[in-house]
Structures are given as C-alpha cells and as structure tokens.
Amino acid sequence: MLCAMCISMFHRSAKQGFHHESFEHLEKAADMGCRICLSFILRREALGPDVENETNLYPFLRYKFQAVPWFPEDGRWMIRFYSNAKWVDTDHVDLFGQIQLHMSGPLQPPDWHNKLTDLAFQDLGDRPWKVRKDGSTPRIVAKNTGAVSVSAQAKEWLEKCRRTHAICRSVFKDRDNKWLPRRLIDLIQPTSPRLLQRNMDAIDGPYAAVSHCWGKDTSFLQLTQDNEASFCKEISWDCLPKSFQHSMITCHRTGLRYIWIDSLCIMQSGSNATEDWKVQAGEMRNVYLNCTVNISIDHSPGPNNGAYVERNPNFMQTCQVYSSLFRSKGKNVQFSSYRSHDPQSSALDSSSEDPDNISLMMLCNIHSFDSDNRFAREKLPLSTRAWVLQERLLSPRVLHFTKDRISWECSFTSVDEYPPTGLTGTDEAYDPFWYTPFNMQLALEKAEEPAEKANPGWNILPLLFVWSEVINSYTRRELTYPDKDKLVAFSAITDRFSNILNSAYHAGLFQCHLPASLAWVCPILKDRPALEEYRAPSWSWAKLDGEIHCNFIHWNPTKPDCFLTIESVSTVLSDTSCPFEQVIGGELRIRGTLVPLVELDFACAEIGRILNGWVAREHEESDVHFHIYFDDKIPEEQETLPKDGVLLLPIGQALDIALPPVFEGPAVISLVLKAVEKCSNTFKRIGLAATAVTFESKRLNRDEQYDTITIL
C-alpha cells in the first residue's frame, strides 16, 4: 500500500518534484502502512535521528526518478530521495535509501485503479499521508518468522528447487548425495535430538547444515569429550540456545531428519578435540557442498538470540502501483486524466489523447534497497564473519533468516517473502540490478568450457573476475585470528576453484592468473598491531587486513601487453598436507624493468593525498596522470610523496582502470617495490601504481634493461 503522496509521484509528467512537506507527514504515512514511507522510518531507526534537520526543513523530502545507470537500456528505474536529514540523503555513492522499481507491462489496470488514484489526488490537499487499501487481495503474513506458515514457504522453495531446477543439479554435479559428515544430529523427535556417529549409526536421508555467529559469549552448549556419550542418547532441548532450537524446528518442518551444527558436531574440548577439529576442518568443503540446504541465521549476533523474529506484517505485503509515467516500446503509455486533482503541478502530460495510450500502464513492483535484496544481508552480523563466506558459496541452497523475513538462494533464483513467488505480471524473480544468484558456482560451471581457457594469464572473464569478487567479499569480513586463519578460512573456496583451474596455488594467487593477479590494492587499511606471525609473502593480498580490490583493471584478454616474465613462484607451507592453507615463506622471481620513482617527472603535476596513497595531475580538475597506493599506512601528517628507494616494476598495459578517482584510457600498471637490506636483487612489495600512458610512458615501457629480481 502507498500513501496519496507516493501514488501521485507515479502519475505526474515530471519525473522529479517535492514529496512530503514535513517529517510529521512522513511519519503519519508510515504509521498508516505506506511502504515507501515506512522504509525511511526503518532507515531512521537503523541510522539514528537527525532532529534539527527533521524539524526545520520544508519540504522535508524531494524525489527524482532515474534509470538504473548500470542497465540504461534494460528499463529498470529507481527513485532517489533527497533531504538535509542525514539518514535520508542519498546524493552520493551510497545506494541505500533508494526505492527500486521493477516493471512489467504495458498492462490494462484493474477497475479499482482509477478510483484509487482519483481518491489519492483528492487526499493530496489536506491528507497527503492518507493510505487507502487498493483492490488487490492481501497476502496473509505471519507476525513472526517462526510461524508454521513461514516454514511452509521455505519447504515450498526447497521442494521446487529439488524438483524443477535443472541448473542447480548441473552446477553441483560433483555433489555426493551419499556422503555424510562425521557426526549428525537426528531430529526424528525434534525436541529430543540426539547425536549420531557416521561410523556407528545407520543414517538414511539428506541433512541440513547451519551457519551462525558464535558471538562473544561462547558459554552455550557445545560438544565435548565429556558429554559426547550423553549427546548420543539425547541432547537436552532446554539447554540448547535459541538459534539451535529454531534451526532444528525449521529443519524438521521442511522435511529433513538430520542437521549439522558445528559446535554440536565438532569436538570443542577434551584430549581428542584438536585431532577431531583437524579432521573435520579438512571435510568442511564436503559438509556444505553435500548438504541439502544451509540454514543461515544472518541477523543474530550469537546463538542465544535465535533465528525467529517479530516483524511488521504490513511491510511484507506486496506493494505495486500502476504508473502512467513511463514509456513502453513503441507506445507512449503516459497517463493524463488526473491533472485537475494535482495541487503541486499543472503540467501533467496532455500530449497523448490516443485511448490506447491512456488505457495501458506499467505495473511497478516497489522494492527498498535497504530491505529487499542481498545487500540488506551484507550489513547483518553473519555477513561480517569471514569463515561464513565459504559456507554460503559452497552450499547448493541457502535459507536465510534476516531481521524481518526469510529469503532463499540457489543457482536458479534469489527470492524472499517479499514477494515469495517472484514479481507480479512477470515470471521473473526479483533480481536487484547486477546480482546473479550464486554467481561463483555458475561461473565455475562456465569456466569448464574449453573456449574460456584461452590466454589463461590475462583472460579475466569469467573466472578471474569471479575469483576477484570472492576475494573482495572475503576481505571485507572479520577474522578473530587473522594471522592464523587468513588463508585457512578461505581454503574450501580455493579448493573449489583449484579443481577447475588445475593450476599451482600460492598464498591466495593461482599461478595461471599471473601476472594479472599481482595487481591488487587495499585502499583502506585496518588498524592492527604488528604481525606476530609470518602470514604471507609481500606480493600476496593475504598479508593485509582490509578490503582488497583486484577487479578494477581491465586488461586486454585477446592481446595482453605484458612488460615482465614470471620465472618462478614458490611458497613454503606450514603443513604440506594442506596446500591451500597457511604459509611460512614464499618468493617470486621476475624478469622485468625497474624504474626508480625519483626518475619520473612530476614537475608539471600537482600531487595530492587520497586514502592511503597519492595522485598526480596537471591541476585539480584535470585527468589523473599517476596513482599510487601503499600497502602500509602512511601517517596522515605526511604531505609529500615518498620517493627515495621506491622502485616501479611495470606489469603491463591495461585498457583502463576503475580505481577511484577514475581515470580513463590506457594505463601502465606497476608493482611498487623497496629493496631488502643486505640481499642482492631482492625486494618486497610496498604498493601498486597506475600511470597514464600519456605520462612518462617511454620511461615505463622501456625494454633495453631487464633485471631478474626476487620478491619476498
């Protein structure tokens, strides 16, 4: 449902204008159930009020319809809202706060639509917050996500996927339906669970796995050597934390008898705990790959908080509006019959008198970027944990429990309770902009095609791009023990890629992707103490804590312009039986050209700081000539670019880069190095640089002097 003001936006000729004149009106509309207005009230609750700007503004909100910039020809639109209130303003790179429109049509609106719109325009004068029920049949929405009806929806998604999604079976064809974890929990009596042993008990049927946050309080019930025997008889229901109880209830309701929960199925203490952990950690990839569904408790910071939540059923009602504002292919469908009712605009379109134009409209499905797509999950507690990423990406299906709904992901679709069966008026599932569900699995499937293996060092699509995206997502997340777990918590994903690439792997980089994969940056470094243990070589992204970007460079996949040769690469493993885990040493031998930074001519350039680096350009408004990011934090008070002892090792020439601030056109990408004391021709990486080919190109492209060096 929408308020009169929100309905009026969809029937004016102008695609921008004033919205509610005051915060009070916005609040009233939200209280009456307007979904767009309620989304802003929920945003205010999450970000905090801005009392001063909420009371002194007139109008409080302004709006603008605009095509989604990533899909200019795809007919996707969004509404941006503007206000001085800090929790509203989206006039920058923040995508949250937008309203997304997914349209179908043109369609003939139902009979009740004209009456509803007439009444809405009448309400604009003195009751713009008024919400009137439309003629559609409302769905029955439970007030709690623990309701039986919610579990029934989850079961319907699961059964439909298993029965009809051929691509889900194809992508996960290496699953072994007969494989079982070392231990499982039997839910034949759901409130009297008991522990089963793979080598001792008869287990018949599929199982669910659980992803959850451990939280700061780890005193919840766990498997130990002391209680293992009693667990095999019965696990006390009353002693289980809420999240485990809710997971078991959901598992049973969806028709699955067995469930795997890490803290109840892996020994947490006792003389055998270390050995048990080592064995089961090696099986973690199979645990999630071979489960039927992964129950992911996204919103809960710890097991005691539970999966089920109370919610506002009105916000979950499907919200749609027929609009005369947009054009369909070959026909103007702009609607014009409400001019006399619009107190804010006398310029409603009158250019279309054709009855066909007036009768057909576009059906707009309304979605809030804050609540209605996967990005809403990105800010929930579980999505901040690095270990959980591989659990999600390796699972064939994921059932998410978020702050107000359940949602579903598989290789075929991404859908949630809003709306549970996809978009009305179309067979499409809700796909927010560029997101393809489980794109890692789909890209891995595609990468097995021989045509995709041409030019392996530089062909970034599809596999290197997906690998880069996974690294980016992983490094945004937190690890409690990064020095110990940086590569371990990523190892199951690495194993999955390795099966297809058939390439040597070295501390986060596959040899077949070199030298392109050396070009990574970490624009915003996290504060951390000095490394207590050796973690990774200087050329590996795993050495840092912070979000890694390695998909910002657009190489030419058909004709790479490479300036160096990889002669050898090696790493020393801490455990030779675990090739994808921690390393204790590594080196990269390269033949290339070393260029001292002091030799570059910056005389005609202005040099300025940006994040943890510098940019150089002729003046503030001109194109960027030179861009350098350092791997270690530069003191904020340092105003000059450090040049002494700094060397550039050009990797190759890229078509363009998307490293902010963006500069277009060809660029030379270089490693930034510094010599290791008392070691001849031995260096460590300290950063990455991009140089426009129009700036000092001859100096960086020279090939008369090649050196063979070692980077530790």
Disulfide bonds with the S-S distance in Angstrom:
none
